[in-house]
Amino acid sequence: LVAFGKPVANGEIVVLLPDGTEERVKTKADGIADATFTDLGRYGAWGRLWETASGTHQDKAYEEIRHYATLVV
């Protein structure tokens, strides 16, 4: 998991498994999660990063910006 060109340590990645269940894995300091999945089928994964930043958008105030990355294989 990389954000703004830097690895995200201790980030959470949600992996959607072929049987419809999900597993959560944590990233190490280099942004890589140690996980092995052996079942055949379609996998999905998403990671997120929430950035503390305040402002307004369309006249509504916000206190954070949420960034998501997704992958399906």
Predicted model as a PDB file, atoms N, CA, C, CB and O in Angstrom, pLDDT in the B-factor column:
MODEL        1                                                                  
ATOM      1  N   LEU A   1       0.866  -1.166   0.000  1.00 92.00           N  
ATOM      2  CA  LEU A   1       0.000   0.000   0.000  1.00 92.00           C  
ATOM      3  C   LEU A   1       0.909   1.226   0.000  1.00 92.00           C  
ATOM      4  CB  LEU A   1      -0.983   0.000   1.236  1.00 92.00           C  
ATOM      5  O   LEU A   1       1.738   1.395   0.894  1.00 92.00           O  
ATOM      6  N   VAL A   2       0.749   2.058  -0.989  1.00 92.00           N  
ATOM      7  CA  VAL A   2       1.564   3.262  -1.153  1.00 92.00           C  
ATOM      8  C   VAL A   2       0.625   4.451  -1.296  1.00 92.00           C  
ATOM      9  CB  VAL A   2       2.521   3.146  -2.393  1.00 92.00           C  
ATOM     10  O   VAL A   2      -0.363   4.382  -2.027  1.00 92.00           O  
ATOM     11  N   ALA A   3       0.930   5.539  -0.600  1.00 90.00           N  
ATOM     12  CA  ALA A   3       0.150   6.764  -0.718  1.00 90.00           C  
ATOM     13  C   ALA A   3       1.098   7.951  -0.812  1.00 90.00           C  
ATOM     14  CB  ALA A   3      -0.820   6.927   0.482  1.00 90.00           C  
ATOM     15  O   ALA A   3       2.052   8.054  -0.041  1.00 90.00           O  
ATOM     16  N   PHE A   4       0.838   8.828  -1.739  1.00 90.00           N  
ATOM     17  CA  PHE A   4       1.667  10.019  -1.951  1.00 90.00           C  
ATOM     18  C   PHE A   4       3.132   9.641  -2.169  1.00 90.00           C  
ATOM     19  CB  PHE A   4       1.544  10.976  -0.755  1.00 90.00           C  
ATOM     20  O   PHE A   4       4.035  10.369  -1.759  1.00 90.00           O  
ATOM     21  N   GLY A   5       3.362   8.489  -2.822  1.00 93.00           N  
ATOM     22  CA  GLY A   5       4.706   8.043  -3.150  1.00 93.00           C  
ATOM     23  C   GLY A   5       5.466   7.391  -2.020  1.00 93.00           C  
ATOM     24  O   GLY A   5       6.652   7.100  -2.172  1.00 93.00           O  
ATOM     25  N   LYS A   6       4.818   7.150  -0.881  1.00 94.00           N  
ATOM     26  CA  LYS A   6       5.496   6.547   0.271  1.00 94.00           C  
ATOM     27  C   LYS A   6       4.709   5.334   0.766  1.00 94.00           C  
ATOM     28  CB  LYS A   6       5.667   7.584   1.413  1.00 94.00           C  
ATOM     29  O   LYS A   6       3.479   5.329   0.712  1.00 94.00           O  
ATOM     30  N   PRO A   7       5.419   4.295   1.254  1.00 95.00           N  
ATOM     31  CA  PRO A   7       4.717   3.128   1.797  1.00 95.00           C  
ATOM     32  C   PRO A   7       3.901   3.495   3.036  1.00 95.00           C  
ATOM     33  CB  PRO A   7       5.718   2.019   2.141  1.00 95.00           C  
ATOM     34  O   PRO A   7       4.307   4.337   3.836  1.00 95.00           O  
ATOM     35  N   VAL A   8       2.754   2.853   3.176  1.00 92.00           N  
ATOM     36  CA  VAL A   8       1.906   3.063   4.340  1.00 92.00           C  
ATOM     37  C   VAL A   8       2.154   1.912   5.316  1.00 92.00           C  
ATOM     38  CB  VAL A   8       0.390   3.153   3.936  1.00 92.00           C  
ATOM     39  O   VAL A   8       1.754   0.777   5.057  1.00 92.00           O  
ATOM     40  N   ALA A   9       2.812   2.208   6.432  1.00 94.00           N  
ATOM     41  CA  ALA A   9       3.077   1.206   7.456  1.00 94.00           C  
ATOM     42  C   ALA A   9       1.836   1.004   8.308  1.00 94.00           C  
ATOM     43  CB  ALA A   9       4.275   1.619   8.333  1.00 94.00           C  
ATOM     44  O   ALA A   9       1.123   1.962   8.610  1.00 94.00           O  
ATOM     45  N   ASN A  10       1.577  -0.230   8.695  1.00 92.00           N  
ATOM     46  CA  ASN A  10       0.452  -0.579   9.557  1.00 92.00           C  
ATOM     47  C   ASN A  10      -0.897  -0.205   8.935  1.00 92.00           C  
ATOM     48  CB  ASN A  10       0.603   0.106  10.903  1.00 92.00           C  
ATOM     49  O   ASN A  10      -1.865   0.071   9.643  1.00 92.00           O  
ATOM     50  N   GLY A  11      -0.942  -0.202   7.612  1.00 91.00           N  
ATOM     51  CA  GLY A  11      -2.199   0.054   6.919  1.00 91.00           C  
ATOM     52  C   GLY A  11      -3.016  -1.227   6.843  1.00 91.00           C  
ATOM     53  O   GLY A  11      -2.472  -2.328   6.920  1.00 91.00           O  
ATOM     54  N   GLU A  12      -4.309  -1.075   6.694  1.00 93.00           N  
ATOM     55  CA  GLU A  12      -5.181  -2.246   6.616  1.00 93.00           C  
ATOM     56  C   GLU A  12      -5.650  -2.443   5.183  1.00 93.00           C  
ATOM     57  CB  GLU A  12      -6.392  -2.098   7.569  1.00 93.00           C  
ATOM     58  O   GLU A  12      -6.110  -1.505   4.530  1.00 93.00           O  
ATOM     59  N   ILE A  13      -5.527  -3.682   4.702  1.00 95.00           N  
ATOM     60  CA  ILE A  13      -6.037  -4.057   3.399  1.00 95.00           C  
ATOM     61  C   ILE A  13      -7.103  -5.125   3.616  1.00 95.00           C  
ATOM     62  CB  ILE A  13      -4.893  -4.566   2.456  1.00 95.00           C  
ATOM     63  O   ILE A  13      -6.865  -6.119   4.303  1.00 95.00           O  
ATOM     64  N   VAL A  14      -8.259  -4.919   3.039  1.00 96.00           N  
ATOM     65  CA  VAL A  14      -9.340  -5.892   3.122  1.00 96.00           C  
ATOM     66  C   VAL A  14      -9.304  -6.719   1.838  1.00 96.00           C  
ATOM     67  CB  VAL A  14     -10.742  -5.190   3.321  1.00 96.00           C  
ATOM     68  O   VAL A  14      -9.390  -6.178   0.736  1.00 96.00           O  
ATOM     69  N   VAL A  15      -9.175  -8.037   1.996  1.00 97.00           N  
ATOM     70  CA  VAL A  15      -9.128  -8.942   0.853  1.00 97.00           C  
ATOM     71  C   VAL A  15     -10.449  -9.702   0.792  1.00 97.00           C  
ATOM     72  CB  VAL A  15      -7.912  -9.926   0.955  1.00 97.00           C  
ATOM     73  O   VAL A  15     -10.833 -10.367   1.753  1.00 97.00           O  
ATOM     74  N   LEU A  16     -11.140  -9.602  -0.336  1.00 97.00           N  
ATOM     75  CA  LEU A  16     -12.380 -10.324  -0.560  1.00 97.00           C  
ATOM     76  C   LEU A  16     -12.028 -11.649  -1.226  1.00 97.00           C  
ATOM     77  CB  LEU A  16     -13.383  -9.491  -1.433  1.00 97.00           C  
ATOM     78  O   LEU A  16     -11.469 -11.670  -2.322  1.00 97.00           O  
ATOM     79  N   LEU A  17     -12.357 -12.754  -0.559  1.00 97.00           N  
ATOM     80  CA  LEU A  17     -11.961 -14.081  -1.006  1.00 97.00           C  
ATOM     81  C   LEU A  17     -12.988 -14.675  -1.974  1.00 97.00           C  
ATOM     82  CB  LEU A  17     -11.776 -15.004   0.194  1.00 97.00           C  
ATOM     83  O   LEU A  17     -14.134 -14.228  -2.009  1.00 97.00           O  
ATOM     84  N   PRO A  18     -12.581 -15.686  -2.763  1.00 97.00           N  
ATOM     85  CA  PRO A  18     -13.491 -16.281  -3.744  1.00 97.00           C  
ATOM     86  C   PRO A  18     -14.795 -16.824  -3.157  1.00 97.00           C  
ATOM     87  CB  PRO A  18     -12.788 -17.382  -4.455  1.00 97.00           C  
ATOM     88  O   PRO A  18     -15.809 -16.869  -3.853  1.00 97.00           O  
ATOM     89  N   ASP A  19     -14.785 -17.237  -1.888  1.00 96.00           N  
ATOM     90  CA  ASP A  19     -16.005 -17.779  -1.283  1.00 96.00           C  
ATOM     91  C   ASP A  19     -16.925 -16.693  -0.720  1.00 96.00           C  
ATOM     92  CB  ASP A  19     -15.639 -18.751  -0.180  1.00 96.00           C  
ATOM     93  O   ASP A  19     -17.950 -17.007  -0.115  1.00 96.00           O  
ATOM     94  N   GLY A  20     -16.570 -15.425  -0.911  1.00 95.00           N  
ATOM     95  CA  GLY A  20     -17.406 -14.320  -0.462  1.00 95.00           C  
ATOM     96  C   GLY A  20     -17.056 -13.778   0.910  1.00 95.00           C  
ATOM     97  O   GLY A  20     -17.611 -12.763   1.330  1.00 95.00           O  
ATOM     98  N   THR A  21     -16.146 -14.433   1.617  1.00 97.00           N  
ATOM     99  CA  THR A  21     -15.720 -13.925   2.916  1.00 97.00           C  
ATOM    100  C   THR A  21     -14.608 -12.899   2.710  1.00 97.00           C  
ATOM    101  CB  THR A  21     -15.242 -15.083   3.839  1.00 97.00           C  
ATOM    102  O   THR A  21     -14.127 -12.702   1.594  1.00 97.00           O  
ATOM    103  N   GLU A  22     -14.216 -12.261   3.781  1.00 96.00           N  
ATOM    104  CA  GLU A  22     -13.118 -11.297   3.681  1.00 96.00           C  
ATOM    105  C   GLU A  22     -12.109 -11.531   4.793  1.00 96.00           C  
ATOM    106  CB  GLU A  22     -13.651  -9.854   3.740  1.00 96.00           C  
ATOM    107  O   GLU A  22     -12.427 -12.047   5.864  1.00 96.00           O  
ATOM    108  N   GLU A  23     -10.887 -11.132   4.495  1.00 96.00           N  
ATOM    109  CA  GLU A  23      -9.801 -11.226   5.467  1.00 96.00           C  
ATOM    110  C   GLU A  23      -9.085  -9.885   5.485  1.00 96.00           C  
ATOM    111  CB  GLU A  23      -8.810 -12.400   5.121  1.00 96.00           C  
ATOM    112  O   GLU A  23      -8.878  -9.265   4.442  1.00 96.00           O  
ATOM    113  N   ARG A  24      -8.711  -9.445   6.673  1.00 96.00           N  
ATOM    114  CA  ARG A  24      -7.996  -8.171   6.814  1.00 96.00           C  
ATOM    115  C   ARG A  24      -6.535  -8.454   7.119  1.00 96.00           C  
ATOM    116  CB  ARG A  24      -8.630  -7.287   7.932  1.00 96.00           C  
ATOM    117  O   ARG A  24      -6.218  -9.262   7.993  1.00 96.00           O  
ATOM    118  N   VAL A  25      -5.653  -7.787   6.397  1.00 96.00           N  
ATOM    119  CA  VAL A  25      -4.212  -7.946   6.605  1.00 96.00           C  
ATOM    120  C   VAL A  25      -3.598  -6.573   6.845  1.00 96.00           C  
ATOM    121  CB  VAL A  25      -3.537  -8.652   5.384  1.00 96.00           C  
ATOM    122  O   VAL A  25      -4.096  -5.567   6.339  1.00 96.00           O  
ATOM    123  N   LYS A  26      -2.525  -6.534   7.610  1.00 95.00           N  
ATOM    124  CA  LYS A  26      -1.828  -5.282   7.925  1.00 95.00           C  
ATOM    125  C   LYS A  26      -0.534  -5.200   7.125  1.00 95.00           C  
ATOM    126  CB  LYS A  26      -1.533  -5.179   9.446  1.00 95.00           C  
ATOM    127  O   LYS A  26       0.116  -6.213   6.867  1.00 95.00           O  
ATOM    128  N   THR A  27      -0.174  -3.991   6.741  1.00 95.00           N  
ATOM    129  CA  THR A  27       1.069  -3.778   6.009  1.00 95.00           C  
ATOM    130  C   THR A  27       2.223  -3.564   6.987  1.00 95.00           C  
ATOM    131  CB  THR A  27       0.938  -2.572   5.054  1.00 95.00           C  
ATOM    132  O   THR A  27       2.043  -3.093   8.110  1.00 95.00           O  
ATOM    133  N   LYS A  28       3.414  -3.930   6.512  1.00 95.00           N  
ATOM    134  CA  LYS A  28       4.636  -3.694   7.280  1.00 95.00           C  
ATOM    135  C   LYS A  28       5.164  -2.293   6.937  1.00 95.00           C  
ATOM    136  CB  LYS A  28       5.717  -4.798   6.976  1.00 95.00           C  
ATOM    137  O   LYS A  28       4.504  -1.537   6.223  1.00 95.00           O  
ATOM    138  N   ALA A  29       6.322  -1.960   7.433  1.00 95.00           N  
ATOM    139  CA  ALA A  29       6.915  -0.633   7.215  1.00 95.00           C  
ATOM    140  C   ALA A  29       7.114  -0.324   5.731  1.00 95.00           C  
ATOM    141  CB  ALA A  29       8.252  -0.533   7.942  1.00 95.00           C  
ATOM    142  O   ALA A  29       7.083   0.839   5.327  1.00 95.00           O  
ATOM    143  N   ASP A  30       7.322  -1.374   4.911  1.00 96.00           N  
ATOM    144  CA  ASP A  30       7.538  -1.160   3.479  1.00 96.00           C  
ATOM    145  C   ASP A  30       6.232  -1.104   2.678  1.00 96.00           C  
ATOM    146  CB  ASP A  30       8.421  -2.260   2.928  1.00 96.00           C  
ATOM    147  O   ASP A  30       6.264  -1.018   1.450  1.00 96.00           O  
ATOM    148  N   GLY A  31       5.079  -1.152   3.369  1.00 93.00           N  
ATOM    149  CA  GLY A  31       3.790  -1.080   2.713  1.00 93.00           C  
ATOM    150  C   GLY A  31       3.283  -2.405   2.178  1.00 93.00           C  
ATOM    151  O   GLY A  31       2.212  -2.465   1.574  1.00 93.00           O  
ATOM    152  N   ILE A  32       4.053  -3.479   2.397  1.00 94.00           N  
ATOM    153  CA  ILE A  32       3.682  -4.804   1.897  1.00 94.00           C  
ATOM    154  C   ILE A  32       3.084  -5.634   3.027  1.00 94.00           C  
ATOM    155  CB  ILE A  32       4.909  -5.525   1.285  1.00 94.00           C  
ATOM    156  O   ILE A  32       3.573  -5.611   4.156  1.00 94.00           O  
ATOM    157  N   ALA A  33       2.027  -6.362   2.711  1.00 93.00           N  
ATOM    158  CA  ALA A  33       1.387  -7.244   3.691  1.00 93.00           C  
ATOM    159  C   ALA A  33       1.831  -8.674   3.423  1.00 93.00           C  
ATOM    160  CB  ALA A  33      -0.171  -7.125   3.631  1.00 93.00           C  
ATOM    161  O   ALA A  33       1.814  -9.124   2.278  1.00 93.00           O  
ATOM    162  N   ASP A  34       2.222  -9.381   4.457  1.00 89.00           N  
ATOM    163  CA  ASP A  34       2.561 -10.795   4.332  1.00 89.00           C  
ATOM    164  C   ASP A  34       1.275 -11.598   4.391  1.00 89.00           C  
ATOM    165  CB  ASP A  34       3.557 -11.247   5.447  1.00 89.00           C  
ATOM    166  O   ASP A  34       0.684 -11.764   5.459  1.00 89.00           O  
ATOM    167  N   ALA A  35       0.845 -12.095   3.243  1.00 89.00           N  
ATOM    168  CA  ALA A  35      -0.385 -12.888   3.188  1.00 89.00           C  
ATOM    169  C   ALA A  35      -0.271 -13.854   2.024  1.00 89.00           C  
ATOM    170  CB  ALA A  35      -1.652 -11.977   3.041  1.00 89.00           C  
ATOM    171  O   ALA A  35       0.258 -13.509   0.967  1.00 89.00           O  
ATOM    172  N   THR A  36      -0.764 -15.052   2.221  1.00 90.00           N  
ATOM    173  CA  THR A  36      -0.767 -16.061   1.170  1.00 90.00           C  
ATOM    174  C   THR A  36      -2.189 -16.576   1.012  1.00 90.00           C  
ATOM    175  CB  THR A  36       0.222 -17.227   1.493  1.00 90.00           C  
ATOM    176  O   THR A  36      -2.827 -16.981   1.983  1.00 90.00           O  
ATOM    177  N   PHE A  37      -2.672 -16.555  -0.213  1.00 92.00           N  
ATOM    178  CA  PHE A  37      -4.013 -17.042  -0.518  1.00 92.00           C  
ATOM    179  C   PHE A  37      -3.877 -18.095  -1.603  1.00 92.00           C  
ATOM    180  CB  PHE A  37      -4.970 -15.876  -0.966  1.00 92.00           C  
ATOM    181  O   PHE A  37      -3.257 -17.839  -2.635  1.00 92.00           O  
ATOM    182  N   THR A  38      -4.448 -19.280  -1.389  1.00 92.00           N  
ATOM    183  CA  THR A  38      -4.230 -20.388  -2.311  1.00 92.00           C  
ATOM    184  C   THR A  38      -5.482 -20.843  -3.057  1.00 92.00           C  
ATOM    185  CB  THR A  38      -3.665 -21.539  -1.565  1.00 92.00           C  
ATOM    186  O   THR A  38      -5.366 -21.603  -4.019  1.00 92.00           O  
ATOM    187  N   ASP A  39      -6.672 -20.409  -2.650  1.00 93.00           N  
ATOM    188  CA  ASP A  39      -7.893 -20.827  -3.333  1.00 93.00           C  
ATOM    189  C   ASP A  39      -7.963 -20.217  -4.728  1.00 93.00           C  
ATOM    190  CB  ASP A  39      -9.131 -20.430  -2.516  1.00 93.00           C  
ATOM    191  O   ASP A  39      -7.561 -19.073  -4.939  1.00 93.00           O  
ATOM    192  N   LEU A  40      -8.478 -20.994  -5.675  1.00 96.00           N  
ATOM    193  CA  LEU A  40      -8.676 -20.489  -7.029  1.00 96.00           C  
ATOM    194  C   LEU A  40      -9.938 -19.644  -7.070  1.00 96.00           C  
ATOM    195  CB  LEU A  40      -8.760 -21.650  -8.051  1.00 96.00           C  
ATOM    196  O   LEU A  40     -10.893 -19.907  -6.340  1.00 96.00           O  
ATOM    197  N   GLY A  41      -9.941 -18.633  -7.921  1.00 96.00           N  
ATOM    198  CA  GLY A  41     -11.131 -17.812  -8.075  1.00 96.00           C  
ATOM    199  C   GLY A  41     -10.802 -16.332  -8.104  1.00 96.00           C  
ATOM    200  O   GLY A  41      -9.642 -15.932  -8.196  1.00 96.00           O  
ATOM    201  N   ARG A  42     -11.849 -15.535  -8.024  1.00 97.00           N  
ATOM    202  CA  ARG A  42     -11.712 -14.084  -8.093  1.00 97.00           C  
ATOM    203  C   ARG A  42     -11.455 -13.508  -6.706  1.00 97.00           C  
ATOM    204  CB  ARG A  42     -12.969 -13.450  -8.711  1.00 97.00           C  
ATOM    205  O   ARG A  42     -12.126 -13.857  -5.735  1.00 97.00           O  
ATOM    206  N   TYR A  43     -10.482 -12.633  -6.636  1.00 97.00           N  
ATOM    207  CA  TYR A  43     -10.143 -11.928  -5.398  1.00 97.00           C  
ATOM    208  C   TYR A  43     -10.343 -10.438  -5.617  1.00 97.00           C  
ATOM    209  CB  TYR A  43      -8.677 -12.233  -4.952  1.00 97.00           C  
ATOM    210  O   TYR A  43     -10.168  -9.928  -6.724  1.00 97.00           O  
ATOM    211  N   GLY A  44     -10.702  -9.765  -4.572  1.00 97.00           N  
ATOM    212  CA  GLY A  44     -10.766  -8.318  -4.586  1.00 97.00           C  
ATOM    213  C   GLY A  44      -9.990  -7.804  -3.381  1.00 97.00           C  
ATOM    214  O   GLY A  44      -9.852  -8.508  -2.381  1.00 97.00           O  
ATOM    215  N   ALA A  45      -9.496  -6.610  -3.473  1.00 96.00           N  
ATOM    216  CA  ALA A  45      -8.773  -6.024  -2.336  1.00 96.00           C  
ATOM    217  C   ALA A  45      -8.972  -4.526  -2.359  1.00 96.00           C  
ATOM    218  CB  ALA A  45      -7.255  -6.379  -2.376  1.00 96.00           C  
ATOM    219  O   ALA A  45      -9.064  -3.910  -3.421  1.00 96.00           O  
ATOM    220  N   TRP A  46      -9.037  -3.945  -1.166  1.00 95.00           N  
ATOM    221  CA  TRP A  46      -9.072  -2.490  -1.086  1.00 95.00           C  
ATOM    222  C   TRP A  46      -8.328  -2.036   0.158  1.00 95.00           C  
ATOM    223  CB  TRP A  46     -10.529  -1.970  -1.072  1.00 95.00           C  
ATOM    224  O   TRP A  46      -8.375  -2.663   1.217  1.00 95.00           O  
ATOM    225  N   GLY A  47      -7.651  -0.936  -0.018  1.00 94.00           N  
ATOM    226  CA  GLY A  47      -6.938  -0.298   1.088  1.00 94.00           C  
ATOM    227  C   GLY A  47      -7.400   1.141   1.177  1.00 94.00           C  
ATOM    228  O   GLY A  47      -7.936   1.694   0.217  1.00 94.00           O  
ATOM    229  N   ARG A  48      -7.191   1.740   2.325  1.00 89.00           N  
ATOM    230  CA  ARG A  48      -7.650   3.120   2.489  1.00 89.00           C  
ATOM    231  C   ARG A  48      -6.657   3.918   3.317  1.00 89.00           C  
ATOM    232  CB  ARG A  48      -9.038   3.156   3.147  1.00 89.00           C  
ATOM    233  O   ARG A  48      -5.873   3.377   4.097  1.00 89.00           O  
ATOM    234  N   LEU A  49      -6.723   5.196   3.118  1.00 89.00           N  
ATOM    235  CA  LEU A  49      -5.918   6.133   3.891  1.00 89.00           C  
ATOM    236  C   LEU A  49      -6.801   7.328   4.175  1.00 89.00           C  
ATOM    237  CB  LEU A  49      -4.601   6.551   3.133  1.00 89.00           C  
ATOM    238  O   LEU A  49      -7.363   7.920   3.254  1.00 89.00           O  
ATOM    239  N   TRP A  50      -6.930   7.687   5.434  1.00 89.00           N  
ATOM    240  CA  TRP A  50      -7.706   8.854   5.811  1.00 89.00           C  
ATOM    241  C   TRP A  50      -6.748   9.961   6.192  1.00 89.00           C  
ATOM    242  CB  TRP A  50      -8.681   8.535   6.972  1.00 89.00           C  
ATOM    243  O   TRP A  50      -5.876   9.783   7.043  1.00 89.00           O  
ATOM    244  N   GLU A  51      -6.915  11.091   5.562  1.00 90.00           N  
ATOM    245  CA  GLU A  51      -6.044  12.246   5.746  1.00 90.00           C  
ATOM    246  C   GLU A  51      -6.804  13.318   6.536  1.00 90.00           C  
ATOM    247  CB  GLU A  51      -5.556  12.805   4.368  1.00 90.00           C  
ATOM    248  O   GLU A  51      -7.903  13.716   6.152  1.00 90.00           O  
ATOM    249  N   THR A  52      -6.211  13.779   7.636  1.00 93.00           N  
ATOM    250  CA  THR A  52      -6.830  14.841   8.422  1.00 93.00           C  
ATOM    251  C   THR A  52      -6.648  16.163   7.683  1.00 93.00           C  
ATOM    252  CB  THR A  52      -6.218  14.912   9.858  1.00 93.00           C  
ATOM    253  O   THR A  52      -5.532  16.664   7.543  1.00 93.00           O  
ATOM    254  N   ALA A  53      -7.753  16.713   7.218  1.00 93.00           N  
ATOM    255  CA  ALA A  53      -7.738  17.989   6.497  1.00 93.00           C  
ATOM    256  C   ALA A  53      -9.153  18.551   6.541  1.00 93.00           C  
ATOM    257  CB  ALA A  53      -7.232  17.816   5.007  1.00 93.00           C  
ATOM    258  O   ALA A  53     -10.122  17.834   6.291  1.00 93.00           O  
ATOM    259  N   SER A  54      -9.266  19.811   6.852  1.00 93.00           N  
ATOM    260  CA  SER A  54     -10.603  20.406   6.923  1.00 93.00           C  
ATOM    261  C   SER A  54     -10.803  21.384   5.777  1.00 93.00           C  
ATOM    262  CB  SER A  54     -10.818  21.117   8.275  1.00 93.00           C  
ATOM    263  O   SER A  54      -9.853  21.930   5.217  1.00 93.00           O  
ATOM    264  N   GLY A  55     -12.060  21.582   5.455  1.00 94.00           N  
ATOM    265  CA  GLY A  55     -12.409  22.509   4.391  1.00 94.00           C  
ATOM    266  C   GLY A  55     -13.892  22.425   4.120  1.00 94.00           C  
ATOM    267  O   GLY A  55     -14.656  21.920   4.941  1.00 94.00           O  
ATOM    268  N   THR A  56     -14.297  22.921   2.964  1.00 95.00           N  
ATOM    269  CA  THR A  56     -15.699  22.833   2.560  1.00 95.00           C  
ATOM    270  C   THR A  56     -15.769  22.361   1.111  1.00 95.00           C  
ATOM    271  CB  THR A  56     -16.421  24.205   2.731  1.00 95.00           C  
ATOM    272  O   THR A  56     -14.885  22.634   0.300  1.00 95.00           O  
ATOM    273  N   HIS A  57     -16.835  21.654   0.821  1.00 95.00           N  
ATOM    274  CA  HIS A  57     -17.118  21.194  -0.541  1.00 95.00           C  
ATOM    275  C   HIS A  57     -18.618  21.310  -0.752  1.00 95.00           C  
ATOM    276  CB  HIS A  57     -16.615  19.715  -0.781  1.00 95.00           C  
ATOM    277  O   HIS A  57     -19.405  20.738   0.003  1.00 95.00           O  
ATOM    278  N   GLN A  58     -19.005  22.040  -1.765  1.00 95.00           N  
ATOM    279  CA  GLN A  58     -20.423  22.292  -2.055  1.00 95.00           C  
ATOM    280  C   GLN A  58     -21.156  22.764  -0.798  1.00 95.00           C  
ATOM    281  CB  GLN A  58     -21.096  21.017  -2.616  1.00 95.00           C  
ATOM    282  O   GLN A  58     -22.230  22.264  -0.462  1.00 95.00           O  
ATOM    283  N   ASP A  59     -20.562  23.722  -0.124  1.00 96.00           N  
ATOM    284  CA  ASP A  59     -21.110  24.358   1.081  1.00 96.00           C  
ATOM    285  C   ASP A  59     -21.253  23.415   2.276  1.00 96.00           C  
ATOM    286  CB  ASP A  59     -22.449  24.949   0.765  1.00 96.00           C  
ATOM    287  O   ASP A  59     -21.985  23.729   3.215  1.00 96.00           O  
ATOM    288  N   LYS A  60     -20.574  22.271   2.262  1.00 95.00           N  
ATOM    289  CA  LYS A  60     -20.590  21.352   3.408  1.00 95.00           C  
ATOM    290  C   LYS A  60     -19.175  21.231   3.956  1.00 95.00           C  
ATOM    291  CB  LYS A  60     -21.151  19.946   3.003  1.00 95.00           C  
ATOM    292  O   LYS A  60     -18.213  21.052   3.209  1.00 95.00           O  
ATOM    293  N   ALA A  61     -19.071  21.333   5.285  1.00 96.00           N  
ATOM    294  CA  ALA A  61     -17.754  21.243   5.930  1.00 96.00           C  
ATOM    295  C   ALA A  61     -17.309  19.781   6.036  1.00 96.00           C  
ATOM    296  CB  ALA A  61     -17.791  21.896   7.338  1.00 96.00           C  
ATOM    297  O   ALA A  61     -18.133  18.880   6.191  1.00 96.00           O  
ATOM    298  N   TYR A  62     -16.004  19.563   5.950  1.00 96.00           N  
ATOM    299  CA  TYR A  62     -15.442  18.233   6.181  1.00 96.00           C  
ATOM    300  C   TYR A  62     -14.191  18.356   7.032  1.00 96.00           C  
ATOM    301  CB  TYR A  62     -15.124  17.522   4.843  1.00 96.00           C  
ATOM    302  O   TYR A  62     -13.555  19.409   7.070  1.00 96.00           O  
ATOM    303  N   GLU A  63     -13.843  17.268   7.716  1.00 96.00           N  
ATOM    304  CA  GLU A  63     -12.684  17.235   8.618  1.00 96.00           C  
ATOM    305  C   GLU A  63     -11.616  16.247   8.167  1.00 96.00           C  
ATOM    306  CB  GLU A  63     -13.130  16.885  10.020  1.00 96.00           C  
ATOM    307  O   GLU A  63     -10.516  16.226   8.719  1.00 96.00           O  
ATOM    308  N   GLU A  64     -11.940  15.417   7.153  1.00 95.00           N  
ATOM    309  CA  GLU A  64     -10.966  14.458   6.667  1.00 95.00           C  
ATOM    310  C   GLU A  64     -11.226  14.156   5.193  1.00 95.00           C  
ATOM    311  CB  GLU A  64     -11.011  13.167   7.504  1.00 95.00           C  
ATOM    312  O   GLU A  64     -12.326  14.353   4.676  1.00 95.00           O  
ATOM    313  N   ILE A  65     -10.177  13.672   4.542  1.00 94.00           N  
ATOM    314  CA  ILE A  65     -10.252  13.232   3.156  1.00 94.00           C  
ATOM    315  C   ILE A  65      -9.943  11.741   3.155  1.00 94.00           C  
ATOM    316  CB  ILE A  65      -9.259  14.037   2.225  1.00 94.00           C  
ATOM    317  O   ILE A  65      -8.959  11.310   3.757  1.00 94.00           O  
ATOM    318  N   ARG A  66     -10.764  10.963   2.491  1.00 92.00           N  
ATOM    319  CA  ARG A  66     -10.574   9.513   2.447  1.00 92.00           C  
ATOM    320  C   ARG A  66     -10.123   9.098   1.051  1.00 92.00           C  
ATOM    321  CB  ARG A  66     -11.878   8.770   2.842  1.00 92.00           C  
ATOM    322  O   ARG A  66     -10.749   9.441   0.048  1.00 92.00           O  
ATOM    323  N   HIS A  67      -9.021   8.352   1.011  1.00 92.00           N  
ATOM    324  CA  HIS A  67      -8.465   7.850  -0.237  1.00 92.00           C  
ATOM    325  C   HIS A  67      -8.599   6.328  -0.225  1.00 92.00           C  
ATOM    326  CB  HIS A  67      -6.966   8.294  -0.419  1.00 92.00           C  
ATOM    327  O   HIS A  67      -8.296   5.683   0.779  1.00 92.00           O  
ATOM    328  N   TYR A  68      -9.052   5.758  -1.339  1.00 92.00           N  
ATOM    329  CA  TYR A  68      -9.225   4.302  -1.451  1.00 92.00           C  
ATOM    330  C   TYR A  68      -8.521   3.802  -2.713  1.00 92.00           C  
ATOM    331  CB  TYR A  68     -10.741   3.918  -1.481  1.00 92.00           C  
ATOM    332  O   TYR A  68      -8.533   4.462  -3.752  1.00 92.00           O  
ATOM    333  N   ALA A  69      -7.916   2.635  -2.600  1.00 91.00           N  
ATOM    334  CA  ALA A  69      -7.362   1.937  -3.756  1.00 91.00           C  
ATOM    335  C   ALA A  69      -8.029   0.567  -3.824  1.00 91.00           C  
ATOM    336  CB  ALA A  69      -5.792   1.812  -3.662  1.00 91.00           C  
ATOM    337  O   ALA A  69      -8.175  -0.105  -2.802  1.00 91.00           O  
ATOM    338  N   THR A  70      -8.431   0.152  -5.019  1.00 94.00           N  
ATOM    339  CA  THR A  70      -9.099  -1.139  -5.172  1.00 94.00           C  
ATOM    340  C   THR A  70      -8.431  -1.963  -6.260  1.00 94.00           C  
ATOM    341  CB  THR A  70     -10.585  -0.944  -5.493  1.00 94.00           C  
ATOM    342  O   THR A  70      -7.797  -1.421  -7.165  1.00 94.00           O  
ATOM    343  N   LEU A  71      -8.580  -3.280  -6.162  1.00 94.00           N  
ATOM    344  CA  LEU A  71      -8.006  -4.204  -7.143  1.00 94.00           C  
ATOM    345  C   LEU A  71      -8.880  -5.457  -7.178  1.00 94.00           C  
ATOM    346  CB  LEU A  71      -6.509  -4.563  -6.792  1.00 94.00           C  
ATOM    347  O   LEU A  71      -9.291  -5.966  -6.135  1.00 94.00           O  
ATOM    348  N   VAL A  72      -9.161  -5.952  -8.395  1.00 95.00           N  
ATOM    349  CA  VAL A  72      -9.861  -7.217  -8.555  1.00 95.00           C  
ATOM    350  C   VAL A  72      -9.034  -8.064  -9.516  1.00 95.00           C  
ATOM    351  CB  VAL A  72     -11.335  -7.009  -9.082  1.00 95.00           C  
ATOM    352  O   VAL A  72      -8.664  -7.608 -10.597  1.00 95.00           O  
ATOM    353  N   VAL A  73      -8.745  -9.316  -9.107  1.00 93.00           N  
ATOM    354  CA  VAL A  73      -7.991 -10.252  -9.957  1.00 93.00           C  
ATOM    355  C   VAL A  73      -8.659 -11.604  -9.949  1.00 93.00           C  
ATOM    356  CB  VAL A  73      -6.528 -10.379  -9.485  1.00 93.00           C  
ATOM    357  O   VAL A  73      -8.181 -12.532 -10.602  1.00 93.00           O  
TER     358      VAL A  73                                                      
ENDMDL                                                                          
END                                                                             
